[in-house]
């Protein structure tokens, strides 16, 4: 398994760079007979594509139009690899010509140069958030597979720019700006984004992903825990810096008698464990949260060095999001879908 492939049985391999001709991927291991169309996958891509973040979004305009190349015939999967491509139509590599010899703080420029001795400076190349479009495409196929078995995955934004949402009416979050879990906080978050945009800075936040309908028994008890794999999946998204399961850090501040989920004849009385015990699903909702760092590209001048080690100052202008939220929400959902589809096949290898 290469560093560009995720999963064991349900596998996604992605390719492409931010300012190359296209990005895309190959989905391997998807069972045959699953209804899949370009239009179905496009629904997920439309939630992630540039411009969907409202006032927090980049000015780059990409339709993110997917084209299926293989693995689907007459509207259903054939069981063979599903190849797809998403063209890049609004590249501006010249935007990066002035800073191509500078390492951008918070980006992977320095580490890519250290590892490979060469890097694609055009928007970060492979390290760009643009790569995540391929993850969303793969995740939508995994979502369709999970839906066949009664599993639903959704997300909402719990916090944006150090301002938490107060209410948790999550049902309509996907239809609100920022994936907000209530209407009240939207205007507050918009004001916060406008403030940072005017100052040339960026914002982070916290996204919660929930999976319902997951049966008890998925996962392994030691080195292949379901919660461990979910954390691995979410941490594999470039902007994510921490992952919490269930109560997360709050569990460390609690007492065992209060943190445990009591078990009754009717089932668990609470879900502080986040739907997993001993690395195995309990049958409750799976609840994970991802802490998303601020966008690294900021117009505020910062200290750095040139590629030959000389001190310099850099200010990154151009077409950048103010926050990865809400465009990162469908990416995080996709990674949870891919993980659960993989574990489902590991548990039920003949599942279709």
Protein Blocks (a to p, Z undefined) as FASTA:
>chain_A
ZZkbgcjklccddeddfklmbdcdddehiaghiacdfklmmmmmmmmmghilojmbcfbd
cekiacdfbhpaghiaehiacddddddfbbcfklmmmmmmpccehiaklmmmmmnopacf
egoijmpmklmmmmmmmmmmmmmmmmmnopacddddfbgghiacfbdcfklmmmpghhia
bfklmmmmmmmmmmmmmnopacddddddddehiaehiacfklmcfklmmmmmmmmpmklc
bdcehjlmmlmmmcfklmpccddfkbcfbdfnnopaehiaehiacdddddddddfbdfbd
cddddfkopacddddedjddfbfblklmmmmmmmmmmmmmmmmmmmmmmbZZ
